[in-house]
Every structure is written in structure tokens, then in C-alpha cells.
Amino acid sequence: MEKLKRTTPAVGQLSGGAFKIEQSDHISPINNVELCSGYGQKHTDKYRSLVTVTLAHLKALMSRPPQKPKDEAQWAIFSTVLTRNHSRQREHGEFYALWADIDDSEGQSFDEIVGRSRRVIPGAFMAYTSRSATQENQRARLIVPVAYALSGHEFVIWQRILNDKLEAAGITPDRVTERAGQLCYLPNRGAFYDWKVINSKGPLNPDECWSEELVVEMERQHAEQAELTERREMAKIKARARVSAGTQSPIDAFNAEYNLPLVFDMYGYLRKGNRWLSPNSSSKSPAVSITNDGQKWLSAHETDAGIGRPCDSGNGYMGDAFDLFVHYQHGGNRDEALKDAGEMFMVNGVPLYKVNQQAFSESQGLSSGTFQGASSLTTPQDGEAFSLDTFSLNGMAAEMESKMLEDKFILGRMAILGQSTVFYAKPNAGKTLLTIWMLIEAIKSHEIDGKNVFYINADDNHKGLTYKLKLAEKHGFQMLAPGYNGFDAKMLSSYLANLVRQDQASGKILILDTVKKFTDIMHKDKASNFGESVRQFVAHGGSVIMLAHVNKHKDDEGKVVYSGTTDLVDDADCAYTLDVVTEDKLSGDRTVKFENFKSRGDVAIDAVYSYHYGEGVNYYDRLASVRTVTDEERQNIEKQKRLNATLERNRDAIEAIKGVLRDGSQKKTELVTAAHERSGVSKARIQRALEDHTGTSVADYQYWHLDIQDKNAHIYRLNWAA
């Protein structure tokens, strides 16, 4: 049962009194752990040593708060590491409490805030109003002790979950508390002051209480990090391309492709509208902005003094993306940052910084033997006329031909080694089945080495994945799947970039099933960026086969149409559609056809396969039923497909003509008129159907035959089996 103890309000306090809520006190060793603390915004470890505070002392302060201006008020970071640096706290901190800062009570009283908080915090917590609280806006802070020490990364995760919980309960917390080094000001009496301690449940054990929320948050952070990594890798790829096109400054290349919002995300800036809060700042006011041209950042945070240079006005600091790279990636060492950027960007296989060193050496008349491989960038001697003839390849054809490999097929005659190929098909048309069958056939015939094949199965359930994994183990190719052994589909662009950077792309064959799991093919920018990463991988000797879906609706010719933007097709070397040609429901046999609509190399224009699709057939038997359809069979199948299409198109006209002919033979003119009047089908369609289905082979849907009698009279008679 709760026990209420009334305390006397201080002079000037506008509330009617404060209540401390007590139940059985839980004595915990965490109450006496010394945590990082200081006094006032300007107290940093850069100028003088920080102090410590315990949760026990904080609890005592609540009932006897000091009354000081904010620049003298005590604050805490609930970590044992004595630093205000966000990054160091995140990497090395050991936290013993979570906290919330409610700057806007949105009309709720302090009691209401505490009541709502109790419903979502399954543990003890302390609550008090801030120094700036008023009767109208009862601003408050919550301190939530935890049952065990949290790492800096864990602290950030649980902080976000706590804030999400409070927000769902109708309380709007300030999200700056999700930064590891954010200052929490301790009890400090203002015009309005109130406090409560909830001791009923002991310290919060987030692992037990919020385990489901943790899974969701980890997935969100994982996806967010994967997207950031992909953006970083794409920026690096584009910067390398810029260098290859002639940009010789690593700073220019870096700034051109690493835009400032991306770099801010990389280094932990918190965005609020069109401004950012620096990770070096402990304030809650975002004071970093970007110039109109998007090239420079401006910061009014005093803590950003070591980055970039002072503004010309003397108010704040400014710099570019490379300045942030220097500060955060290299601790302010510009020479190391220049070298690192120079190594990121290559020219003819030589790091850019070495190319620039060579150019400088040559300009000084020094030997450039150390920098072999960058000779293509040497400049003409003084007085020597510049000519594009310098770059001509003429005379090298024989040498290049000796290095050129003949087309080597990976899957049937549709995918060539060293290219990217995409197969489009509707669901359950057999694209995965046929891809695996062709892959196994290529391994069996020693066309490819299975150990170089990486089949990434991102579109299957556990049962399906298990079936295919057994096939991979049997035939010696590699099977990967998102969520297993740390593989993340959204990180694929990064993985490809690493293979390229480490010169490991050549000979590797990737099969992506399906490509929509690796990028958003409906989003032009994302599809284009993904396509560029695939192109870079292929340009360095890799091969990629991508499986994708088609639109629900077919084109005017009745053919399937690929889904998504054109970027995937534009970047691919070859592209095929796969569609069902015939299905025999009695036998369960299905015939499907690949049709090429983009090619580079001597690939097949089309390919036809057959397999058993009936119910009750396991995957291995279905795979074993796959076979290539012979040319004769293909002709018959194509013929049957045309006949079926004609039958469907003319079905109502056929029934009308049959009805008339059952009454007796008819001349053509009278037959067309009678069938039209009987069915309402146009005379043109009746006449076309009459021509399409005239003959003696009922198997070919020929339901009547023609007798030409005296005076060229065309008499139509119904076939006996029709």
C-alpha cells in the first residue's frame, strides 16, 4: 500500500505541495556507483576535471533541491566514464540509469505525467520538475535506474525505447536524451517544484520487460545502418569514378560525392528540421546549418571550435564535408585524412595520393620510378603540343585480343560470365526452379566451379530454404540467406564494394533471389545506385544473375512486362522475361519460355523448358522433372499456343457459326449474316472466325470445312466431330 508523505513547499513555489510516493525501498548497489557529473554548461573535462554523483545523492537532492542559476546547476551523465564526449560515452560508457526530459507538458500536470509514466515503466523511477517549470507548463525529468550496467550502445537503444513508450502514453520527451553524452540537470528549485519517487518494483530490467521492443529497435537500427552504409559506399564509388574522369584532388572528390546530410548521419549529428545538433554539443538547440549551395556547414556550437575554421564574421565555425572527415575519422590529423582519401580513390590501379606525388616529382624534375603504373597521367614537357593521339589504343589490338576471353555461359545460353543478367517472371512461373536446375547442370558439366557461386536466397520460407540448402551442399555451391550468419540483404552494395576494393570480385557469381529484397526497384534513385554497385562488381570480373517480378498486366501482344523502373534493365547486360506457354492440367506438365529483350554477346534469343507443376510433388522431384524442350516440341508448343489464343479470341463467334451450321449447310454470305443476327457478334469477327477455323482437323480447332461448288459457290458444312 502506498504511503504518502507531505513536504512543505519552498517560498515562491506555486504548487500546493509536493508528495513523495514511497513503497518498500529497494536497496540496490547501483545507488552508490559514482557517475559522471559537473556544474554548469561550461564545465567540461577539456578545461577542468569533472566530478561524480551517485543515484543515492540524487534522491536526497529531490527533497532538498538547491536553488541556483543554470550556469551553476549540477548535471549528470549516468555513466562511470568521466567525459562529456558523446562518441567516447557511446563506445566506452557504463550506464546505470535511463532518463527522460519532458520540455513541454502539453497541459498535463506533473501528477498526470508521473501517472502515465508508471503505466509504461515497469520499474522504480524518480521524477521531478525542472528549474524552468511553471504552473502552466510543468516541465519534468524522469530518472530510471537499471538493474545492471549498460554499455553506451545499449544505453542509446534503451533510451529510444523508453522515449517511444512515453510517447505512446501521451508524453512527448525530448529525443536529445538518445545521445550518450547528453547532460541531465539534477533537481534545482524554480518557481514551481514538485517531485516523486516510485520504489515499488526495484530497478528496471529492460531485457526482461522490453525484450520484444528490443528486437524491433535492433531491426530498425540495423536497417538504418545498412542504408547509411549503402549510401557511404555509393558515394565512394561515385567519387572514384570522378577521380577516374580526371579529378586529381581527393578533397574535391570527397566533397563532390559525400554530401553533408550523409556525412552528418555518418558522424552522429541529430537532425531537427533544417538544422542539426552537433554530437559535440550538450545543449538541446540545433545550431548547425548548411549553406544554400549545399557545400559548407555553419555551426554556432562553441564545442565545434576544433572543426573547420572560424567564420569570417567571427560568429561560429564553418567547413566542408572533408573537414568533418578530418576531425571525426582522423582526430584532426589532416595529413592522415588526405592520405586515407587518396588511398580510397584509385587511378589506373594507383592510389591518388601517389599519382599526385608522381606529378609533383615530375614537375620538380625528380625521378618518378617509384610510381610506376600512373604514367598515363604524365603531363607533356614544356613546349610540347598536347594531342589526343597520346591516348589512342591503335596498335594494341593484338595484345588486347590475346587477353580477351570467349563468351562462357553460366546458365544455359542466357547468362554470360562477367555480365549481369536479370530474369523477370510472375510468381510461381518457375524462375527459381529453372535457375537452380540450370546452375546444377552448369556445375555438372564443369562450365563453372560451384565454390565460386553464391546463391542468395532472400525470398523463401524456412522449409524452402532448407530444401535448397541441401541442393547447394550436394552440388557444391554456396547458399546465403538474410538473417543467417550475419548476412544482411540491405548491405549487399557494401559487400560488393568490399570485394571490388580487395580485388576479390573476379570469377565470383552471385544469384539474387529476388532482387526486390536487395533494393527498391520502384524507387529510381535506389535502383540506380544499386545498379551502379552491380556494374562496378561486374566491371571487375564478377557475374550477377538477378531474379525479379513482372507487372500484373501484360502488354498489347499478351506478353509479360517487367516491373519497376528502367534502371535495373538499363544497367544489366542481358534481360529476359519468363512466361508460361502451356499447362496440361491432366498431366501436370507446364511449358515455359524465356524471351530475351536486351543482350550483349551471343546469348539465346529464347529458351523453352518443361517441368511438372502438379500438386503433391516435392521440390526434388519437381527439379528432376525439368527438361529442355526440343526444337520440334517447341514448334508444336508454339503452334498450340497460337491455336489456343485464336480459340479464346473467337469463342463466341465459333458458337454462333456452329449453331447456324447445325441447321444445315450454308453459303458464306448467308452464314455470316445468320451468325451475326443470332449472336450479335460483328460480321467482321464472324468472317475472321470462319476463316480461322476452316479445315478438317478438329484437333487444330477446325470445326467446319468448305466445299466449292458450281459457279464458285462457297458452301460451309460442319465437321462430324464438331
matplotlib code that plots the C-alpha trace (Angstrom):
import matplotlib.pyplot as plt

x = [0.0, 1.3, 2.4, 2.1, 4.4, 3.7, 6.6, 6.4, 6.8, 9.6, 9.0, 7.8, 6.6, 3.3, 2.1, 0.0, 2.7, 4.8, 4.3, 6.9, 5.5, 7.1, 6.6, 9.1, 12.5, 14.7, 18.3, 20.5, 24.3, 23.8, 22.6, 26.2, 28.0, 29.9, 28.6, 29.8, 28.8, 29.7, 28.3, 27.0, 27.2, 30.8, 32.2, 33.9, 36.8, 38.6, 39.3, 38.9, 38.2, 34.7, 33.2, 30.9, 27.5, 25.5, 21.9, 21.5, 22.7, 20.3, 17.4, 18.4, 18.6, 15.0, 13.6, 16.2, 17.0, 19.3, 18.2, 20.9, 21.1, 21.5, 25.2, 25.9, 23.5, 24.7, 24.2, 24.9, 25.6, 24.6, 27.9, 31.0, 33.2, 34.1, 33.7, 31.1, 32.2, 29.2, 31.3, 33.5, 30.5, 28.8, 31.9, 33.2, 30.4, 28.9, 25.5, 23.3, 20.2, 17.9, 16.2, 13.6, 13.3, 9.8, 10.2, 6.6, 4.0, 1.2, -1.1, -0.6, 0.1, 3.2, 1.0, -0.5, 2.9, 4.0, 0.8, 1.2, 4.9, 4.1, 1.9, 4.9, 7.9, 8.0, 10.5, 11.4, 12.0, 12.4, 10.6, 11.0, 10.1, 12.9, 14.0, 12.1, 8.8, 5.7, 2.2, 1.1, 4.0, 5.1, 8.3, 9.7, 12.6, 12.4, 15.4, 15.1, 17.7, 18.6, 19.3, 22.7, 25.3, 24.5, 27.1, 27.0, 25.4, 22.8, 22.1, 21.2, 18.9, 17.1, 16.8, 14.9, 12.6, 11.9, 11.1, 8.9, 7.0, 6.4, 5.3, 2.8, 1.5, 0.8, 4.0, 6.4, 10.0, 12.9, 14.8, 18.2, 18.4, 19.2, 22.7, 25.1, 26.8, 23.7, 23.5, 20.7, 20.3, 19.6, 16.9, 17.1, 14.2, 12.4, 9.2, 7.3, 8.8, 7.4, 8.9, 8.0, 9.9, 8.3, 10.0, 7.5, 9.3, 13.0, 15.4, 14.3, 15.4, 14.9, 16.0, 13.1, 10.5, 11.1, 12.6, 10.1, 10.7, 14.4, 14.0, 12.0, 14.5, 17.5, 15.9, 15.2, 18.8, 20.2, 18.1, 19.1, 22.8, 22.6, 21.1, 23.7, 26.5, 25.0, 24.9, 28.5, 29.7, 27.8, 29.4, 32.8, 32.0, 30.9, 33.9, 36.2, 34.5, 35.0, 38.7, 39.0, 37.4, 40.2, 39.6, 43.1, 42.2, 41.0, 39.3, 37.3, 36.3, 35.3, 33.2, 31.6, 30.1, 29.8, 27.0, 26.7, 23.5, 25.1, 28.3, 26.2, 24.5, 27.9, 29.1, 26.1, 24.5, 20.9, 18.6, 15.8, 14.1, 16.6, 19.2, 21.4, 22.6, 26.3, 27.5, 30.0, 27.2, 25.4, 22.8, 19.4, 19.4, 20.4, 22.9, 24.4, 23.1, 24.1, 24.7, 22.3, 24.7, 25.0, 28.8, 29.5, 28.3, 28.0, 28.0, 27.2, 28.1, 31.2, 32.1, 32.7, 35.7, 38.2, 36.5, 37.0, 37.8, 36.2, 33.5, 34.7, 32.1, 33.7, 30.4, 30.8, 32.7, 32.4, 33.8, 33.1, 32.4, 36.2, 36.7, 34.3, 36.2, 39.4, 38.0, 35.9, 37.8, 41.3, 41.3, 42.1, 45.2, 44.7, 47.7, 46.4, 43.0, 44.5, 46.4, 43.4, 41.2, 44.0, 44.0, 40.2, 40.4, 42.5, 43.8, 44.8, 45.2, 47.4, 46.3, 45.5, 48.0, 50.8, 49.7, 49.8, 53.2, 54.4, 53.1, 54.8, 58.1, 58.0, 57.2, 60.4, 62.5, 62.7, 62.7, 59.2, 60.3, 58.6, 55.2, 55.0, 51.5, 50.4, 52.3, 49.1, 48.8, 52.2, 51.9, 53.6, 57.0, 57.3, 56.7, 55.4, 52.0, 49.1, 47.4, 44.7, 46.9, 48.6, 45.6, 45.0, 44.8, 45.7, 48.4, 47.3, 44.5, 46.6, 47.6, 44.1, 42.8, 45.2, 43.6, 40.0, 38.1, 35.4, 31.8, 31.4, 27.9, 26.7, 23.0, 22.0, 22.9, 21.3, 23.8, 27.4, 30.3, 31.4, 27.9, 24.8, 21.6, 18.1, 15.2, 11.7, 8.7, 5.4, 5.3, 5.3, 6.2, 9.4, 12.2, 13.8, 13.3, 14.8, 17.7, 18.7, 18.3, 20.5, 23.0, 23.4, 23.7, 26.5, 28.3, 27.9, 29.3, 32.2, 31.2, 31.6, 33.1, 30.4, 32.6, 32.5, 28.7, 26.8, 23.1, 21.4, 18.0, 16.1, 12.6, 11.9, 10.5, 12.5, 11.3, 12.1, 15.5, 16.3, 15.5, 17.7, 20.5, 20.6, 21.0, 23.8, 25.6, 25.2, 26.4, 29.0, 27.7, 27.2, 23.8, 23.3, 20.2, 19.4, 19.3, 21.7, 25.3, 25.0, 24.1, 22.1, 20.4, 20.5, 24.3, 24.8, 26.1, 28.7, 29.7, 30.2, 32.2, 34.5, 35.0, 35.9, 38.2, 40.0, 40.3, 38.2, 35.3, 36.8, 35.2, 32.5, 29.0, 26.1, 22.4, 20.0, 16.6, 14.7, 16.3, 13.5, 14.9, 18.2, 16.9, 13.7, 13.2, 10.3, 12.5, 14.6, 17.5, 17.8, 17.5, 20.1, 22.5, 22.1, 22.6, 25.8, 27.3, 26.4, 28.1, 31.3, 31.3, 30.8, 33.5, 36.0, 35.2, 32.2, 28.9, 25.4, 22.1, 19.0, 15.5, 12.7, 8.9, 6.7, 3.7, 0.2, -0.9, 0.5, 1.2, -0.9, 0.7, -0.1, 3.5, 4.6, 6.2, 9.0, 8.2, 9.9, 11.8, 14.0, 17.2, 17.7, 17.3, 19.5, 22.4, 22.0, 23.9, 21.1, 17.4, 14.8, 11.1, 9.8, 6.2, 4.0, 3.3, 1.1, -0.2, -1.7, -3.9, -4.4, -0.7, 0.5, 3.1, 3.9, 6.0, 7.6, 9.6, 12.4, 12.4, 15.4, 14.7, 18.2, 21.5, 25.3, 27.0, 25.9, 23.1, 20.0, 17.0, 14.7, 14.7, 11.9, 11.7, 9.2, 8.6, 5.9, 3.9, 1.1, 0.2, 1.7, 5.1, 8.1, 10.7, 13.4, 11.0, 9.9, 13.5, 14.2, 11.3, 12.8, 14.0, 14.9, 12.2, 13.4, 13.0, 10.2, 8.4, 8.9, 7.3, 4.3, 4.0, 4.2, 1.6, -0.6, -0.2, -1.3, -4.3, -5.3, -5.1, -7.2, -9.8, -10.1, -10.4, -13.1, -15.0, -18.4, -18.2, -17.5, -20.5, -22.7, -21.4, -21.8, -25.4, -26.2, -24.4, -26.2, -29.4, -27.7, -25.0, -24.8, -23.3, -20.7, -22.8, -25.9, -23.8, -22.1, -25.4, -27.3, -24.5, -24.3, -28.1, -28.1, -25.2, -24.8, -21.1, -19.9, -19.9, -16.1, -15.4, -17.7, -15.9, -12.5, -13.5, -14.9, -11.5, -9.5, -11.4, -12.0, -10.4, -10.8, -8.6, -10.8, -7.6, -6.5, -9.9, -11.1, -14.9, -16.2, -14.9, -15.5, -16.9, -16.6, -19.4, -20.8, -20.5, -17.8, -20.4, -18.7, -20.7, -19.7, -20.5, -20.0, -17.3, -18.8, -16.8, -17.5]
y = [0.0, 3.4, 5.7, 9.5, 11.9, 15.6, 18.1, 21.8, 23.9, 26.4, 30.2, 31.1, 27.6, 27.8, 24.3, 23.4, 21.0, 18.1, 14.4, 11.7, 8.3, 5.6, 1.9, -0.7, 0.8, -1.5, -1.2, -1.7, -1.4, 0.8, 3.6, 4.2, 3.9, 7.1, 8.7, 11.5, 15.0, 18.7, 22.2, 24.4, 24.1, 25.2, 22.6, 20.2, 17.7, 19.7, 22.5, 21.0, 17.7, 16.5, 15.3, 12.4, 11.9, 8.9, 8.0, 8.0, 11.6, 12.5, 11.0, 13.1, 16.2, 15.8, 16.6, 19.3, 20.8, 23.8, 27.0, 28.1, 29.7, 27.2, 28.1, 26.9, 24.0, 20.4, 17.9, 14.2, 11.7, 8.4, 6.7, 5.9, 7.3, 10.9, 12.6, 14.7, 13.4, 11.7, 9.3, 8.2, 7.6, 5.6, 3.5, 3.1, 4.3, 2.2, 3.4, 2.8, 4.8, 5.9, 9.3, 11.4, 15.1, 16.5, 20.1, 20.6, 19.1, 19.9, 20.9, 17.9, 18.3, 16.7, 14.2, 13.2, 12.8, 10.6, 8.5, 7.9, 7.1, 4.5, 2.6, 2.2, 2.0, -1.5, -0.5, 2.2, 5.8, 9.3, 12.3, 16.0, 19.2, 21.3, 24.7, 26.4, 24.6, 26.8, 26.1, 26.3, 24.1, 21.6, 20.5, 17.4, 14.9, 11.2, 9.1, 5.3, 3.2, 0.0, -3.4, -3.8, -1.7, -0.8, -0.2, 3.0, 1.4, -0.4, 2.9, 4.6, 1.7, 1.6, 5.4, 5.3, 2.5, 4.5, 7.6, 5.5, 4.1, 7.6, 9.0, 6.1, 7.0, 10.6, 12.2, 14.0, 13.5, 15.4, 13.0, 14.5, 12.1, 9.4, 10.9, 9.2, 12.3, 14.5, 16.4, 15.7, 18.6, 17.5, 18.8, 22.6, 24.5, 27.1, 29.0, 25.7, 22.5, 19.0, 15.6, 11.9, 8.6, 5.4, 2.5, -0.3, -2.6, -2.1, -1.1, -1.6, -4.8, -3.8, -7.2, -8.9, -6.2, -4.8, -7.8, -7.6, -3.9, -4.5, -6.9, -4.2, -1.5, -3.6, -4.4, -0.7, 0.3, -2.5, -1.3, 2.3, 1.4, -0.7, 2.2, 4.5, 2.0, 1.7, 5.5, 5.7, 3.0, 4.6, 7.9, 6.2, 4.5, 7.8, 9.6, 7.0, 7.5, 11.2, 10.7, 8.3, 11.1, 13.5, 15.0, 14.9, 16.4, 13.8, 16.7, 17.7, 14.1, 13.6, 16.8, 16.2, 12.9, 12.8, 15.3, 17.0, 15.3, 11.9, 12.9, 14.3, 10.9, 9.2, 11.1, 11.2, 14.7, 14.8, 16.5, 18.8, 20.3, 22.1, 22.2, 19.7, 19.3, 18.6, 15.5, 17.7, 19.8, 19.1, 21.7, 20.9, 23.6, 22.6, 25.2, 23.6, 24.6, 24.1, 27.0, 27.4, 25.8, 22.7, 22.9, 24.3, 23.8, 26.6, 25.9, 28.2, 25.4, 26.6, 23.0, 22.7, 25.1, 22.4, 21.6, 23.6, 27.3, 30.3, 32.1, 35.4, 37.2, 35.8, 34.1, 30.4, 28.0, 26.6, 23.9, 21.3, 17.5, 16.8, 18.9, 16.6, 13.5, 15.0, 15.7, 12.5, 9.9, 11.1, 13.0, 16.3, 14.9, 16.4, 14.7, 11.3, 12.2, 13.3, 10.0, 8.0, 9.7, 9.3, 5.6, 5.4, 6.7, 4.9, 6.0, 3.1, 0.9, 3.5, 5.4, 9.0, 10.4, 8.5, 9.8, 13.3, 12.7, 11.5, 14.6, 16.8, 14.9, 15.2, 19.0, 19.2, 17.2, 14.3, 10.6, 9.0, 5.4, 4.7, 5.5, 3.0, 2.5, 6.1, 7.0, 7.7, 10.9, 12.3, 15.8, 17.0, 18.7, 22.4, 23.4, 20.0, 20.2, 18.3, 15.7, 13.2, 10.8, 10.2, 8.2, 6.2, 2.4, 1.8, -0.9, -2.7, -4.8, -8.0, -7.6, -6.9, -9.8, -12.2, -11.3, -11.4, -14.5, -16.1, -15.9, -18.5, -19.3, -19.7, -20.7, -22.4, -19.9, -17.0, -15.7, -15.0, -15.0, -11.4, -9.9, -9.0, -10.7, -10.3, -12.8, -11.3, -13.6, -13.7, -15.6, -19.4, -19.4, -21.4, -18.8, -20.1, -23.8, -23.3, -21.1, -23.8, -26.5, -24.6, -23.8, -27.5, -28.5, -26.0, -27.3, -30.9, -30.1, -28.2, -25.0, -23.3, -24.1, -24.3, -22.8, -19.5, -19.4, -17.6, -18.1, -15.6, -16.9, -13.9, -14.9, -18.3, -19.7, -22.0, -25.2, -23.9, -22.6, -26.0, -27.9, -25.6, -25.6, -29.4, -29.0, -26.4, -28.8, -31.7, -29.8, -27.6, -24.1, -21.6, -20.8, -17.5, -16.1, -12.8, -13.3, -16.2, -15.9, -12.2, -11.7, -8.6, -8.1, -4.3, -4.4, -6.1, -2.9, -2.6, -6.3, -5.8, -2.7, -4.6, -7.4, -4.8, -2.9, -6.1, -7.3, -10.4, -9.8, -11.7, -15.1, -14.7, -15.5, -14.0, -15.1, -12.7, -14.3, -11.9, -8.6, -6.6, -7.9, -6.0, -2.7, -0.8, -1.4, 1.0, 3.9, 5.3, 6.6, 3.5, 1.2, 3.3, 3.3, -0.5, -0.9, 1.1, -1.1, -4.2, -2.6, -1.9, -5.5, -6.8, -4.4, -6.1, -9.6, -10.6, -12.0, -11.3, -13.1, -11.3, -12.7, -10.2, -9.9, -8.7, -6.4, -7.9, -6.8, -7.9, -5.7, -5.4, -8.5, -10.5, -10.7, -10.1, -6.7, -6.2, -4.5, -1.4, 1.5, 1.0, 1.4, -2.3, -3.1, -0.1, -1.3, -5.0, -6.7, -9.1, -9.2, -11.9, -12.4, -15.8, -16.8, -19.9, -21.1, -24.2, -26.1, -29.5, -29.9, -33.6, -34.5, -31.6, -30.6, -26.9, -25.4, -22.0, -19.8, -17.3, -14.4, -12.0, -8.3, -7.0, -8.6, -8.2, -11.2, -14.3, -15.2, -17.2, -15.2, -17.6, -20.9, -23.2, -25.7, -28.1, -29.3, -31.0, -28.4, -30.5, -30.6, -33.2, -33.2, -32.4, -29.9, -32.5, -34.5, -31.2, -30.3, -33.7, -33.2, -30.2, -30.7, -28.7, -28.7, -29.9, -27.7, -29.9, -29.8, -26.1, -25.7, -27.8, -25.9, -22.5, -23.8, -24.9, -21.6, -19.8, -22.1, -21.6, -17.9, -18.0, -20.2, -17.8, -14.8, -16.4, -18.5, -16.6, -16.3, -20.1, -21.0, -18.7, -20.3, -23.8, -23.0, -21.9, -24.9, -27.4, -26.4, -27.3, -26.2, -22.6, -20.3, -17.9, -14.7, -16.2, -17.9, -14.7, -12.8, -15.6, -16.0, -12.2, -12.0, -15.0, -13.8, -10.1, -10.6, -8.3, -9.6, -8.8, -11.1, -13.8, -13.7, -13.8, -16.8, -18.5, -18.3, -19.2, -22.4, -23.8, -27.2, -30.9, -31.2, -30.8, -31.2, -27.9, -26.4, -26.6, -27.1, -26.8, -27.3, -25.6, -27.1, -25.0, -26.0, -24.8, -21.2, -20.8, -21.2, -21.4, -23.9, -24.5, -27.8, -28.7, -31.4, -34.5, -34.4, -30.7]
z = [0.0, -1.0, 1.8, 1.1, 2.9, 2.5, 2.3, 2.8, -0.4, -0.5, -0.7, -4.1, -5.0, -6.8, -6.3, -3.4, -2.1, -3.2, -2.4, -2.1, -3.1, -1.1, -1.0, 0.2, -0.6, -2.7, -1.6, -4.7, -5.0, -8.1, -5.8, -4.7, -8.1, -8.8, -12.0, -14.2, -13.1, -13.3, -12.7, -15.5, -19.3, -19.5, -17.1, -19.4, -19.0, -21.6, -19.1, -15.6, -14.0, -13.8, -10.5, -9.6, -8.2, -7.0, -7.5, -3.7, -3.6, -6.5, -4.5, -1.5, -3.6, -4.7, -1.2, -0.6, -4.0, -4.3, -6.0, -8.4, -11.9, -14.7, -15.3, -11.8, -11.6, -11.2, -14.0, -14.5, -17.2, -15.8, -16.8, -14.8, -17.6, -16.8, -20.1, -21.9, -25.3, -27.0, -29.0, -26.1, -23.9, -26.7, -27.2, -23.6, -21.3, -18.5, -17.7, -14.6, -15.4, -18.3, -18.2, -19.9, -20.4, -20.9, -22.0, -23.0, -20.6, -23.2, -20.5, -18.3, -14.6, -13.0, -11.3, -14.7, -16.2, -13.4, -13.6, -17.3, -16.8, -14.2, -16.8, -19.2, -16.9, -15.2, -12.5, -10.0, -11.1, -9.8, -11.1, -10.5, -12.2, -13.9, -12.8, -15.6, -14.8, -14.3, -13.2, -16.9, -18.2, -15.6, -17.3, -15.8, -15.8, -15.1, -13.8, -14.3, -12.5, -14.3, -12.8, -14.4, -16.2, -19.8, -22.5, -24.4, -27.4, -25.2, -23.4, -26.7, -27.7, -24.4, -24.4, -27.7, -26.5, -23.3, -25.3, -27.6, -24.6, -23.1, -26.5, -26.9, -23.4, -24.4, -23.1, -25.5, -24.5, -26.0, -28.1, -27.4, -24.4, -27.0, -27.3, -24.9, -23.6, -23.1, -19.8, -17.4, -15.0, -11.4, -9.1, -8.9, -7.3, -9.5, -9.3, -9.4, -7.9, -7.3, -7.1, -6.6, -6.1, -7.3, -5.5, -6.0, -8.4, -8.0, -10.7, -14.3, -16.0, -19.7, -21.1, -19.2, -19.6, -23.1, -25.0, -27.9, -28.2, -28.3, -31.3, -33.2, -32.4, -33.3, -36.7, -37.2, -36.3, -38.5, -41.5, -40.8, -40.5, -43.7, -45.6, -44.3, -45.3, -48.7, -49.1, -48.0, -50.4, -53.3, -52.5, -52.5, -55.9, -57.4, -56.0, -57.6, -60.9, -60.6, -59.9, -62.9, -65.0, -64.1, -60.7, -59.0, -55.7, -53.1, -51.2, -54.3, -55.0, -51.4, -51.1, -54.5, -53.7, -49.9, -49.4, -46.0, -44.8, -45.4, -43.5, -40.7, -40.4, -40.5, -37.5, -35.3, -35.9, -34.8, -37.4, -36.3, -39.3, -41.5, -38.7, -36.9, -33.4, -33.2, -31.4, -29.6, -28.0, -24.8, -25.5, -26.9, -29.5, -33.1, -34.3, -37.4, -40.8, -44.5, -46.9, -49.8, -52.3, -50.1, -50.0, -46.5, -43.0, -40.4, -36.6, -33.7, -31.3, -29.3, -28.9, -32.7, -32.4, -33.4, -36.7, -39.9, -39.3, -37.7, -39.7, -41.3, -39.2, -36.1, -35.1, -35.1, -37.3, -40.8, -43.1, -45.7, -45.6, -45.8, -42.6, -40.8, -42.2, -40.9, -37.4, -36.8, -38.8, -38.2, -34.9, -36.7, -38.5, -42.0, -43.5, -42.5, -43.8, -47.2, -47.4, -46.5, -49.1, -51.6, -51.0, -51.3, -54.9, -57.5, -60.9, -63.1, -60.0, -58.3, -55.2, -56.0, -53.4, -55.2, -58.5, -57.2, -55.6, -59.0, -60.7, -58.2, -58.6, -62.3, -62.0, -59.9, -62.4, -59.9, -60.8, -60.8, -60.8, -57.5, -59.0, -61.9, -63.2, -63.2, -66.4, -68.2, -66.2, -67.0, -68.5, -71.7, -71.4, -71.7, -75.3, -76.3, -78.1, -76.5, -78.7, -78.1, -80.1, -76.8, -75.6, -78.8, -78.4, -82.1, -82.3, -79.2, -80.7, -80.8, -77.2, -76.1, -78.2, -76.5, -73.2, -74.4, -73.3, -75.4, -74.0, -71.3, -70.3, -66.7, -67.1, -70.3, -73.1, -71.3, -68.8, -69.7, -67.2, -66.4, -67.1, -65.2, -66.2, -65.0, -65.3, -65.0, -64.3, -62.4, -59.1, -59.3, -63.0, -62.2, -62.3, -59.1, -60.1, -63.5, -62.3, -59.8, -62.4, -65.0, -62.2, -61.3, -65.0, -65.4, -62.4, -63.5, -67.0, -65.4, -67.1, -63.7, -60.4, -57.7, -55.0, -56.8, -56.9, -54.2, -54.3, -52.0, -51.2, -49.8, -50.9, -49.2, -46.0, -43.7, -45.4, -48.9, -47.8, -46.2, -49.4, -51.5, -48.9, -49.3, -53.0, -52.5, -50.2, -52.7, -55.7, -54.1, -54.5, -51.7, -50.2, -48.3, -46.7, -44.8, -41.1, -41.1, -40.1, -40.0, -43.7, -44.4, -47.8, -47.5, -47.1, -50.5, -52.1, -49.4, -49.7, -53.5, -52.9, -50.5, -53.0, -55.6, -53.3, -52.2, -55.8, -55.0, -57.5, -60.5, -61.0, -58.4, -59.5, -57.4, -57.9, -56.2, -55.5, -55.6, -56.4, -54.6, -51.3, -52.1, -53.3, -54.0, -57.8, -57.7, -56.4, -59.3, -57.2, -55.1, -58.1, -60.0, -57.1, -56.7, -60.4, -60.3, -57.5, -59.6, -62.6, -60.6, -59.4, -63.0, -64.4, -62.1, -63.3, -61.2, -62.6, -61.3, -62.1, -60.7, -60.4, -60.5, -60.9, -63.7, -63.7, -63.2, -66.6, -70.0, -73.0, -76.1, -77.6, -74.5, -73.2, -69.7, -68.8, -66.3, -63.0, -61.6, -63.1, -66.2, -64.2, -63.5, -67.2, -68.2, -66.1, -66.9, -69.8, -70.6, -69.7, -70.2, -69.4, -68.5, -69.1, -69.1, -72.6, -71.9, -68.9, -69.1, -66.0, -66.6, -66.7, -64.6, -67.2, -67.7, -70.6, -70.1, -72.3, -71.7, -74.2, -74.5, -74.8, -74.1, -74.9, -75.1, -76.5, -78.3, -75.9, -76.8, -78.2, -76.4, -74.4, -73.6, -70.7, -69.3, -65.8, -63.6, -61.7, -60.2, -56.6, -54.2, -55.9, -53.6, -54.7, -55.6, -57.9, -59.5, -60.1, -61.5, -64.0, -65.6, -69.2, -72.2, -74.9, -78.4, -81.5, -82.8, -79.5, -79.4, -82.8, -81.7, -78.5, -80.3, -82.7, -79.8, -78.1, -81.2, -81.7, -78.0, -78.4, -81.6, -79.9, -77.0, -79.3, -81.5, -78.9, -79.1, -82.9, -83.2, -81.1, -83.3, -86.6, -85.2, -84.3, -87.8, -89.5, -87.2, -89.1, -92.4, -94.9, -95.7, -98.3, -96.9, -97.2, -95.7, -93.0, -91.9, -91.8, -89.8, -87.3, -86.8, -86.2, -83.9, -81.6, -82.1, -82.9, -85.6, -89.2, -89.4, -86.4, -87.7, -91.0, -89.4, -87.2, -90.2, -91.9, -88.8, -88.1, -91.6, -92.3, -91.4, -88.3, -85.2, -83.1, -84.6, -83.7, -87.3, -86.8, -90.4, -93.9, -97.2, -100.5, -103.6, -105.9, -109.3, -110.1, -107.4, -104.7, -101.2, -99.1, -95.4, -93.7, -90.0, -89.4, -88.0, -84.7, -84.1]

ax = plt.figure().add_subplot(projection="3d")
ax.plot(x, y, z, "-o")
ax.set_aspect("equal")
plt.show()
